[in-house]
Amino acid sequence: GKPANRTFFILNGGELTICDCSEHETGKIVAQGTNKENGGNIMVGSKSTLNLQGGTICGGSVKDGMFGGNINVVGNASGNGVLNMTGGCITGGSADVNAGGNVYVSGTLNISGGQIDGFVAVAKGTLSQVNISGKAQILGEENGLYLPANELININGLLEQTAKIYIVLESGSGVFTQSTSAYKGTTFFIILQVFCKNIFVFSGISLVLR
């Protein structure tokens, strides 16, 4: 079912595209109140797709151990839900610690543009995928992209110098990607936040720690 405060529930292989056609590109989808189910603003079900091209998704909130304050991207044995983000902004969501106040990913997140204002969490021990390229921005010095131990992100295309990804590793340090062939010989910058302040340097890349 769809909780009263949730805006969209995409299911049964459905696909929804959100863009901002307003004159000054100030369009918003705002959730009201707090949900006791996953996906406070938008739920992307198994084998379903959300394409975010513009606009602001904000105000979603979940509690009592639920996941994805603004958006919950589901993945299970039936197949992954997919969030394709090429523009827009996801902000102002809330959930328990490491439960994805803005986005919780147990499915697939493809981000090549737009901005997520922190509080992105990847599920542990699932078929989750995070694919990053282009102008992707996941911000938040203390709460950017949370990766459990042994979970990796994929750099599946060239990142532009405006790309910024703050990463918080559950283990404090370690490998967070094995995607070397995609960006070999290209210089770009990823801003990292990790608990132990380690500096990661790969061939052809400058990873800048703030």
Residue, then its C-alpha position, 0 to 999 in steps of 0.5 A: g500500500k501507499p502511506a498517506n505521506r508518500t508521493f509516489f510508489i513505482l512498482n510492477g516494472g513501472e517507470l516514472t520520469i521527473c523533470d522541472c519545466s517550471e519557468h525558473e526551475t524551482g519545481k519541488i516534490v515535497a513529502q509531508g509528515t513521517n512514514k513508518e514504511n520504507g521510502g518516505n517520499i518515493m518508493v522504487g520497487s523491484k524491476s521499476t525505474l525512476n528517472l530524475q532529470g530535474g527538480t527537487i525531491c525533499g522533505g521525506s522522513v521515515k522512522d522506526g527502523m525504516f529506510g530511505g527518507n526521501i527515496n528507497v530503491v529496492g533490490n531483491a531476488s526478483g530484480n533491482g529497482v533503478l534510480n537514474m539521476t542525471g539532474g535535479c536535487i535530493t535533499g532534506g530527508s531524514a531516517d535513522v543513522n545509516a538508513g539513508g535519510n535521502v536515498y537508501v540503495s538496495g537496488t541500483l543507483n546510476i548518477s551522472g548529474g544532479q546533487i544529493d545532499g548527503f545521507v545516501a546509504v548502500a545496503k549491506g550484503t545485497l545485489s546493490q550497485v552504485n554507478i557514478s560518472g559525469k557531474a555526479q555530486i553526493l555531498g556531506e562532509e560527515n554523511g555523504l555516501y555510506l558504504p558498508a564493509n566490502e561494498l564497492i562503487n563503480i566509476n563507469g564513465l569519466l568524471e568531470q572536475t565538478a564531480k564531488i563524492y563524499i564517502v564514509l566507509e563503515s570500516g574507516s578505511g579500505v577499498f571502495t572501488q575497483s573501477t580503474s580501466a574506466y578512468k585511466g589517464t584521466t585526472f579528476f577529483i573526488i572529495l572524500q570523507v572517511f573516518c580515519k582520514n586516509i588519502f587514496v591515490f590511484s593511477g591518473i587520479s587525484l583524490v583530494l581529502r578535505 
